[in-house]
Structure formats: structure tokens, C-alpha cells
């Protein structure tokens, strides 16, 4: 007999978590508030109904407030999913909910969770992945801080004022960034060994792109199609037609803007250094296509190359199902974490 599915939406804040439990019947709901700490998590576990149920929990990304709860769910074998903020916003508009409070938010999240397929959820929470994520965030913050500081001081005229202390600060900031980049690279190779292979074999793809892109899409490869991942990054073409009017197709304006910028620079570099992509670039330009549009094509090709490397890596690790030539035989997957394994 198939287990009954129970969907739980969790609105996470600094000090508390608001939970809403929904069964197959949307009219039946249960709202409870727990502390956002270990004691509250234990109470949450005790609150779950006993019986032949499958629990699926969903919550938004709220700084780092949800990380301990996410790890607790993984340790106790409860499926969870980190919901995309844009998806949550659109779903909230779809539900046409009036007003806003924590209880309504948890109900809306539980309703959204009920629409997701089981393949969207995971039990694989890794401390190594989390450490890498924090390191990348810290590195991005320092780089942005350096950029803002340089721009700010260039805009000012101090006359004869001694700026030696300012330059000393920038030198220290540069050293901190260089040191952290080395740590991030080492951690990236430890958590995702395939990144080392990609950087070595794909000309034009560097550490900065891999550190941003690989952690973002690794778990999605094999769960979502190439087209879905491409749309998630924002590299899918969008039609511009209405009646008799036919406009030019454009790239999706949504997606991760930071990764798009890095992919653009990677495509620009590849158009000059990667022989295969350089040939494709020249071919499309000779056909009369705009150079910027052609770079968009190269961005998508780089994404798909990285996708193919990740997919092959997950197959080799037994993390994906692979159909044989007969079409009906399947190599079973495993749910073992890959974070600390070596090539």
C-alpha cells in the first residue's frame, strides 16, 4: 500500500519556524510554531503524526536561518526542498492571498510543496557543500567591497592628504581575496572533483565560473532536463510575437544575473582561445548574426558542456539511473553523498 503524502510548509525566521501541515485534503491544515533551535526541531519531529506517511517539507532561503533545520531534516530522513523565491512569489500571486503573516506564508508554502514531484526533494545535505557556499559568499562580498572602495576613493579629491593608510587597506584586502580564492578552489575540487576535470579540459572555463555554476546545478542534473536548467540560468530564447507582429527573439531576462555575467566573459574568452567555439563563433558571424547574439549561443554551449561533464560524473558515481540499449534495464542509483569522495 502506497504511503499517504503529507506536505509541510515552513516559514523560517531568526528565532522561530512557522509550520503548516497539509494532507490530500487542502481543507485540513495544522499550524504550529517552534523555536529555531535544536529543542524546537525535536518538538517538530514529535509533532509529526504517527502512521504510514511520507513527509515532504519545503521552505525558502532565508540567509542562513534555515541551514540547521535543513541539516536536521536530512539527518532524520525527511525529504526537503529549498524553494525558489521567484517561484514562491508567483505562486502567492496565483493563490491571490490577501494580507501577509507567517501563518499564511507557511500555508502557501505547504500548498506549493503539494504541487511538486517527489524528484524535487532531497535527503542529501552536506556540511562540505555548505562550507563551500559560505566561502563563495564571503569571496563575492570581499570582491564587491574592493570594487566599491576603489570607485569611492577615485571619486574624491583629498588634495595633499596622505592616503598611504588607504592603500595599505586595499593591499590587505587584495591579499585576503587571493588567499580566499585559493581556499575556495581547493574546497571546490574536494566537494566537486568534476570541476577539476572541466577546468583542465575545457578551454575558456575558469575557477570563478565553476565555483558559481557547478554547486548551483549539480543536484539538478538528472532531475531536470537540459532545457529546464538552461531556462533556470536564463539562457533560453524567448519569443516576441503577437498577432501579425513578429519581433526578434531575446534571451530570458530572468535567471542568475551574476552567473550570466561570468558566462558572458567566459564565452568572450572562449571565442578567442577555444578552437571549437572560435570556429562556431566565426561561422555564425559570417552568416550575418550579431556578435552579441552569437556570444549568447556560446554561453549556452558552455553551460551544456558543463552539464554533460556533471551528468557523466554522476553516472560514474551511481547517482543517476542509466537505461541500457535494451531500453528496459536500469542501473539502480544510490543516495550516498558525493561531497567528500575523491576521483
N, C-alpha and C positions, 0 to 999 in steps of 0.2 A: 504494500500500500504506500502510495506517494505521500511524503510528509507535507503537512499544511504549511504554507509560506506566511510568515509574519514580517511585515515591513516596519522598520523603525526609523523615524527621522529625528535627528539630534541637532539642536541649535546650541553650539558651543560658545561660551564666553569665558572670561578670565577665571571667574570663581564658581560657575555653575554650568550644568548641562541640562537643557530642557528636552525631554524625550516624549515622543508621541508614537504609540504602537497601533498599527492598523492591520486587520486581518483581511480576508477576502471581501468582507462586507465593510464598505467605507463608512457606514453609519456607526460602527463600533470603533471607538477610539479610547485611548487611555493616556492621560497626560500626567507626567511625574517629573519632579525636579531633583537632581542630585548634585552633590558637590563635585567640582572638577579636581578631584584628587583620588588617591588610591582607595580611601574609605568609600567615597561616592561610587567609584567603579565597582567595588564589591557589592554595594547595595543595588546597583544597576543589574548585576548578574543575578542577584537573588530575586529581583523584581520580575525577571523574565518568566513567563508561565511554564509550568512543567508539562511535559507531554511530547508527542511525536511532531515536533515543529522544526522548521528551518528558519533561522533568523537572518535578516538582511538589513544592515544598518547603513545609513547614508548621512553625510554631514558636509558642510562647506569648509574650505580652507580659511581658518581664522588665525593669522600669524602663526604662532607655534602652540596655541592653546589646545589644539586638538591632537597633538602628537602623542602625548602619554595615553590618551584614551584610545587612539588608533592602535598603539602597541599592545594595550591591554586586550583589545578585541582579538588581535592576531594571536596572542599567547593563549587565549581561551577558545580558539577555534570558531570565532564568529565572523561571518563574511561582512566585509565593509567596503564602501566606495567613497572616494573623495569627489564630491560633485563640483562640476564646473560652474563658476559664478555666473557666467552669461546664460548657461542653461537654466540655472535656478531663477534668474531674473525673468527670462521669457516664460518659464512655466508658471511663475507667480502671476504674470500678466494674463496668461491663458486662463488661470483659475479665477481671475477677476476678484481677488480678495480685497476687501475694504478694510483700511486700517492696518496697523502693524504692531505686533508684540511677539514675545518669544514663543508663546503657545501657538500662535497662528503660524509662525515660521516653522516650528517643528512639525506641525500638521502638514504644511505644504511640502516640506522635505520628505515626509513619510509617503505622501501621495506620489511624489516624483519617483521615489525609490520603487514603488509598486509597478511603475511602468518600465523599469529596466530589466534586461535579461540577466540571468544568473552569471553569464560570462563577464559581465561588467564588474563583478565583485572579486575580491582577492583576500587571501589569508597571508600573503607574503609581505610582511613588514620587516624591514632590515635596518638595524642600527647603523650599518655601514652606509647604506643609501642616505639615511637621514643626516649623518655626519657630512657626507659629500654635499648634500643640498645646502646645509648651513655654511659650509666653506665657500661654495659658489656664490651664495647670497652676500657673504662678507666681502668677497673679492669684488663683486659688482658694486657694492657700496663704496669701497675704497677707491675704485677707478672713477666712479661718478664724483666722489668728493675731490679727488685730484683735479679732475676736469673743471669743476665749479670754482675751485680755489684759484687755479691759473687764470681762468676767464675773469674772475672778480678783480684780482690784483692788476691785470693788464688794463682794466677799465679805469683805474685810479692813477692819479699823479701825485706822488709823495714828495716831489722836489728833491731836496738834499737829504731826506730822511733815510737812515740806514736800514736796508731791507735784508741784511745778512741772516737775521733770525728766521725770516720768512723762507729764504732759500734753504736753510737748514731743515726747516719743517718739511718742505717739498722733497728734499733728498731722503729724509726718513720715511716719508710716505711712499716714495718710489721703491725703497728697499723693502718695505713691508709688503707692497704689491708683488714684487719679484719673488720674495720668499713664499708668499701665499700661493702664487701661481705654481711653484714647484710642488708644494704640498698637494694642491688640487690635482695636478697631473698624476702624481703618484697614487692618490686615492682613487682617481678615475680609472686607472689601469687595474687597481685592485678590485674595485666593485664591478667594473665592466671591462674585462680583458679584451673584448672585441674592439674596443676603442683604440687600443694599441695597433691592432692589425689594420684598421681603417686608416689611421694616420700614416702608417707605413706604406700602404699600397695605393691609396687614392691621393693623387697629386692635387693640391689646392685646398685640401681639407685639413684644418689645424686643430689645436687643442681647444681654442676658445669655442669653436662651433660644436665640437664633440662634447665638451663639458656642459653645454646648454641643451643640445638636442638629444643625445643618447639617453640621459636619465628621464627625459620627458616622454619619449616614445617607446622605450624598451619594453615596458609591460604591456603596451597596447598592440605591439606587433604579434600577429597571430590571433588576436581577439577581434581587432577591427581590420577592415580591408585597407589596401594601399590608398584607395580613393578617399576613404574616411579620414585616414591620418593626414593625407595631403590637404584636405579641407580643414582639418583641425589646426594645422600650421598656418593656413591661409594662402595656399599656393594653387588652389583650383580656379579655373576660369569661370567667370560669372557672365551669363548672357545679358544683353541690354536690348531687348526687343519689346515692342508694344504696337499691336495692330500692323500697319504698313511700315512703321518705323523700325529700322534695323541699325543699331549703333554698334560700336566696337566692343568686343568682349574685354573685360578687365579682370585683374586678379582680385580675389576675395579680399575685402578691406578689413576683415576680422582676422583672428589668429594672433599669434605671439609676435608683436612688433619687434621686440629685441632680437629674436631668432631670425626674423626676416632680414633685419639689417646685417646680421652676421653672415647669413646665407648669401645676401647680395654681394658682399665683399669677397666671399669665397668663390662665387660664380665669376666675379670680375678677375680674380686671380687665376682661376681655372681656365678662363678663356684665353689666357696668355701662356700658361705653363703646362696644362694638361692636354696632351696631344689629341685625345679623343674628343674632349669637349671643345677644344680650339677648332678642330675640323668642323664640328657641328655648328659652332658659332659662325664661322666664316661662310658655311653653306647657307645658313638661314639669312645672313646679311646680304649675300649675293642674290638671294631670291627676292630681296626688297623689303624685308621685315625690319622694323625699327630695332635699333641696337638694345634699347632698354627692355623691349618686349622679349628679345632673344635671351637676355640675361635672366629674365623671369623663367624662361624654358630651362635654362641651365640650373637655376635654383631648384626647380622641381626634379631634374635629373639627379642632382647631388643628393637630394632627400631620398629618392628611390634607391640610389646606390647604397646609402647608409642603411636603409630599410632592409635591403637584400642581405647585407652582411649580418645584421641583427637577427633576421629570420633564420639564416643558416646556422648562426651560433646557438640559437635557442633549440633548433632541431638536433644539433650535435649534443646538446646538454639534456635532451629528453624532455624539454619544456613545451614542445609543440607536438600535435598529432600529425602524422605523415601517412598519406594514403599510398599504398603500393600500386604497381602497374595494373594489378587485377581490379583495383577500384573498390574492393570491399574489405581488404585487410588494413588494419590500422596499427601503427606503433603507439602503444599507450604512453601518455605523458606522466610526468611526476610533478609533485608540488614542492619539491625540495628547493629551498632558497639557493640562488646562484651567487649571492653577493660576495662571499668570501672564497669562492673556488678559484683555482688558478688554471691557465690554459693547458 
